[in-house]
Amino acid sequence: MGKIMTRPRMGLIRWIAAALLAHLALVGFPSASVIAAPLSGGAGIDYSSAPNGQTTKDALGFLTLALGRCDGTAVGARYEDTLVGNGLSGTLNLGLPVAKTVIARAIGSRFLGDETYRAWRLKAGPQVVLPTGQTVSLSYVRFEDNADWISNSVVGELTIPRGESLSVKAGATYGSLPDGLTNFQGSVGLDWVAAKHLLLMSELGAGENVTTISTSTGGVGIGRGGSGVRGRRSGGSSTQNQFAATASFGLRVLVP
């Protein structure tokens, strides 16, 4: 099975390296105060890019309730996607403690296109808070839509707090896609409270047959792969692997 590249490999590697250096440079920025409240919410906007020219934009509102170590977030969003069209999405994110340092988390999303498109995504698994403050999670993710795109993945994530207002994130994904393709990708990102009520979010990913990225507050990323190129050859259709990159950027206005 052949492989193709969306751009020369060295050019892609240089682009990823430059973006990662810009991300890591933010670690040295001064911290801002983080507001903690049982009931909070906000609004935001997001933008993401994926292979083959796929882009997703959204505007969203969310409400979070935290009671002790339990938390729940409800999100509503209006999205525009160049692959599946425009529509509405709803997300529910629930975290329940099952041990002193372990939280079981489930995130479900439903996508309703303006026309006929329908999809859903489920992400579930444990989160473990380490004695040194980092959080490690292992999740199962399933995405399915009414165009017969189904993916099943295992996702490992690490969150490293850097003071009260900055978190560095890293993740790895392995899974199956339609047509017998395999998805493998890594990502790195930052959540930075740049001001009292302003959160900036960013994430970069790269790998083979990558899928779009989604944020913890139900933002960008339909979850459908932008890669896995299908073409016509003599004798029928073909599917090829593809190495490419993704990126997402978000802004949240926090209340209170």
C-alpha positions as CSV (number, residue, x, y, z in Angstrom):
1,M,0.0,0.0,0.0
2,G,1.5,3.3,-1.1
3,K,2.0,6.4,1.0
4,I,1.7,10.0,0.0
5,M,2.7,13.3,1.7
6,T,0.6,16.5,1.8
7,R,3.9,18.5,1.6
8,P,7.6,17.6,1.5
9,R,8.6,15.8,4.7
10,M,11.4,18.2,5.6
11,G,9.1,21.2,5.2
12,L,6.5,19.6,7.4
13,I,9.1,18.7,10.1
14,R,10.4,22.3,10.1
15,W,6.8,23.7,10.4
16,I,6.1,21.4,13.3
17,A,9.4,22.2,15.1
18,A,8.8,26.0,14.8
19,A,5.3,25.7,16.1
20,L,6.4,23.6,19.1
21,L,9.1,26.1,20.0
22,A,6.6,28.9,19.9
23,H,4.3,26.9,22.2
24,L,7.0,26.1,24.7
25,A,8.2,29.7,24.8
26,L,4.8,30.6,26.4
27,V,5.9,28.6,29.5
28,G,8.0,31.6,30.5
29,F,5.1,34.0,30.5
30,P,3.9,35.5,33.8
31,S,1.0,33.8,35.5
32,A,-2.4,35.3,36.0
33,S,-4.9,34.5,38.8
34,V,-7.3,31.6,38.1
35,I,-10.8,31.9,39.4
36,A,-12.3,28.8,41.1
37,A,-16.0,28.7,41.7
38,P,-18.6,25.9,42.1
39,L,-20.7,27.3,39.1
40,S,-18.9,28.9,36.2
41,G,-19.3,29.3,32.5
42,G,-18.3,31.3,29.5
43,A,-18.2,31.5,25.7
44,G,-15.6,31.1,23.1
45,I,-14.5,30.6,19.5
46,D,-12.2,28.0,17.9
47,Y,-10.4,27.3,14.7
48,S,-8.8,24.0,13.5
49,S,-7.1,22.8,10.4
50,A,-6.7,19.2,9.2
51,P,-5.3,17.4,6.1
52,N,-6.7,18.0,2.6
53,G,-7.8,21.5,3.3
54,Q,-10.4,20.6,6.0
55,T,-11.0,23.4,8.4
56,T,-13.5,23.8,11.3
57,K,-14.7,27.0,13.0
58,D,-17.1,27.3,15.9
59,A,-18.7,29.6,18.4
60,L,-19.8,28.1,21.7
61,G,-21.2,28.6,25.2
62,F,-20.6,26.4,28.2
63,L,-21.7,26.0,31.8
64,T,-19.7,24.1,34.5
65,L,-20.8,22.8,37.9
66,A,-18.1,21.6,40.3
67,L,-19.1,19.9,43.6
68,G,-16.1,18.7,45.5
69,R,-14.2,16.4,43.1
70,C,-17.3,15.9,40.9
71,D,-17.7,18.1,37.9
72,G,-20.0,18.5,34.9
73,T,-19.8,20.7,31.8
74,A,-22.5,21.3,29.2
75,V,-21.6,22.9,25.9
76,G,-23.5,24.1,22.9
77,A,-21.8,25.1,19.7
78,R,-22.4,26.4,16.2
79,Y,-19.8,25.0,13.8
80,E,-18.8,25.5,10.2
81,D,-16.8,22.6,8.6
82,T,-15.5,22.4,5.1
83,L,-15.9,18.6,4.9
84,V,-19.3,17.9,6.4
85,G,-20.9,21.4,6.3
86,N,-22.4,23.6,9.0
87,G,-24.5,22.6,12.0
88,L,-25.0,22.5,15.7
89,S,-23.3,20.4,18.4
90,G,-23.9,19.6,22.0
91,T,-21.4,18.1,24.5
92,L,-21.7,16.8,28.0
93,N,-18.5,16.2,30.1
94,L,-18.8,14.4,33.4
95,G,-16.2,13.6,36.0
96,L,-16.8,11.3,39.0
97,P,-14.2,10.3,41.6
98,V,-13.8,6.5,42.0
99,A,-10.7,6.6,44.3
100,K,-8.6,9.1,46.1
101,T,-6.6,10.1,43.0
102,V,-8.7,8.6,40.2
103,I,-11.6,10.2,38.3
104,A,-13.8,8.4,35.8
105,R,-14.5,10.8,32.9
106,A,-17.0,10.5,30.1
107,I,-17.5,13.1,27.3
108,G,-20.3,12.6,24.8
109,S,-20.9,14.8,21.8
110,R,-23.8,15.0,19.2
111,F,-23.5,16.7,15.9
112,L,-26.6,17.8,13.9
113,G,-25.9,19.2,10.4
114,D,-28.1,21.8,8.8
115,E,-29.0,19.3,6.2
116,T,-28.7,15.5,6.6
117,Y,-25.4,15.1,8.4
118,R,-25.6,13.4,11.8
119,A,-22.7,12.1,14.0
120,W,-21.8,11.3,17.6
121,R,-18.6,10.9,19.6
122,L,-17.9,9.2,23.0
123,K,-14.7,9.5,25.0
124,A,-14.4,7.7,28.3
125,G,-11.7,6.5,30.7
126,P,-9.9,7.1,34.0
127,Q,-7.9,10.2,34.9
128,V,-5.1,9.7,37.6
129,V,-3.7,12.7,39.5
130,L,-0.1,12.0,40.4
131,P,1.5,13.0,43.7
132,T,3.6,15.6,41.8
133,G,0.4,17.3,40.4
134,Q,0.4,15.9,36.8
135,T,-2.7,14.2,35.4
136,V,-2.5,11.1,33.3
137,S,-5.5,9.8,31.4
138,L,-6.3,6.8,29.2
139,S,-9.5,6.9,27.1
140,Y,-11.5,5.0,24.6
141,V,-12.9,7.2,21.8
142,R,-15.5,6.1,19.3
143,F,-16.8,8.4,16.5
144,E,-19.6,7.4,14.1
145,D,-21.7,9.3,11.5
146,N,-24.5,8.6,9.1
147,A,-22.0,8.6,6.2
148,D,-20.6,5.3,7.5
149,W,-17.4,6.8,8.9
150,I,-16.6,4.9,12.1
151,S,-13.4,5.1,14.1
152,N,-12.3,3.5,17.3
153,S,-9.2,4.8,19.2
154,V,-7.2,4.6,22.4
155,V,-5.9,7.9,23.6
156,G,-3.3,8.6,26.3
157,E,-2.9,12.1,27.6
158,L,-0.6,13.9,30.1
159,T,-1.4,17.4,31.6
160,I,1.5,19.2,33.4
161,P,0.5,22.3,35.4
162,R,3.0,25.2,35.3
163,G,1.9,27.5,38.1
164,E,-1.8,28.5,38.5
165,S,-2.5,29.7,35.0
166,L,-0.6,27.5,32.6
167,S,-0.9,23.8,31.7
168,V,1.2,21.9,29.2
169,K,-0.5,19.0,27.4
170,A,0.8,16.0,25.5
171,G,-1.2,13.1,23.9
172,A,-0.9,10.0,21.7
173,T,-3.6,8.3,19.7
174,Y,-3.8,4.9,18.1
175,G,-6.9,3.6,16.4
176,S,-8.8,2.2,13.4
177,L,-10.4,4.1,10.6
178,P,-12.6,3.0,7.7
179,D,-11.2,1.1,4.7
180,G,-8.7,-0.8,6.9
181,L,-6.6,2.3,7.7
182,T,-4.8,2.8,11.0
183,N,-4.6,6.1,12.8
184,F,-1.5,7.1,14.8
185,Q,-0.8,10.6,16.0
186,G,0.9,12.7,18.7
187,S,0.0,16.1,20.0
188,V,1.2,18.9,22.2
189,G,-0.7,21.9,23.5
190,L,-1.1,24.7,26.0
191,D,-3.9,26.1,28.1
192,W,-3.0,29.6,29.3
193,V,-5.1,31.9,31.5
194,A,-3.7,35.1,30.0
195,A,-5.9,37.5,32.0
196,K,-8.4,37.2,34.8
197,H,-11.3,36.0,32.6
198,L,-9.4,35.0,29.4
199,L,-8.2,31.5,28.5
200,L,-6.2,30.8,25.4
201,M,-6.0,27.2,24.1
202,S,-3.8,25.7,21.4
203,E,-2.9,22.2,20.2
204,L,-0.7,20.8,17.4
205,G,-0.8,17.2,16.2
206,A,1.0,15.1,13.6
207,G,0.9,11.5,12.4
208,E,-0.4,9.0,9.9
209,N,-4.1,9.3,8.9
210,V,-4.7,12.0,11.6
211,T,-8.1,13.0,12.7
212,T,-9.3,16.5,13.7
213,I,-8.7,17.7,17.3
214,S,-11.3,18.4,19.9
215,T,-11.0,20.6,23.0
216,S,-12.1,19.7,26.5
217,T,-14.9,22.2,26.4
218,G,-16.4,20.6,23.3
219,G,-14.9,22.9,20.7
220,V,-13.4,22.3,17.3
221,G,-13.0,18.9,15.7
222,I,-15.8,16.9,14.3
223,G,-13.7,13.9,14.9
224,R,-13.7,12.6,11.3
225,G,-10.4,12.1,9.6
226,G,-9.3,14.5,7.0
227,S,-6.8,12.0,5.6
228,G,-6.9,8.5,4.3
229,V,-7.0,9.5,0.6
230,R,-9.3,7.6,-1.7
231,G,-8.6,7.7,-5.4
232,R,-9.8,5.8,-8.5
233,R,-7.4,3.3,-10.1
234,S,-8.0,0.8,-12.9
235,G,-9.9,-2.0,-11.4
236,G,-11.6,-0.1,-8.6
237,S,-11.1,2.3,-5.7
238,S,-7.9,2.6,-3.5
239,T,-7.0,3.9,-0.1
240,Q,-3.6,5.3,0.8
241,N,-2.0,6.3,4.0
242,Q,-1.1,9.9,4.6
243,F,1.3,11.6,7.0
244,A,0.1,15.1,7.9
245,A,-0.4,17.7,10.7
246,T,-3.3,19.3,12.5
247,A,-3.7,22.4,14.5
248,S,-6.3,24.1,16.7
249,F,-6.6,27.4,18.5
250,G,-9.3,28.5,20.9
251,L,-10.3,31.4,23.1
252,R,-12.6,31.3,26.1
253,V,-14.1,34.2,28.0
254,L,-14.7,32.9,31.6
255,V,-17.5,33.9,34.0
256,P,-17.1,34.6,36.8
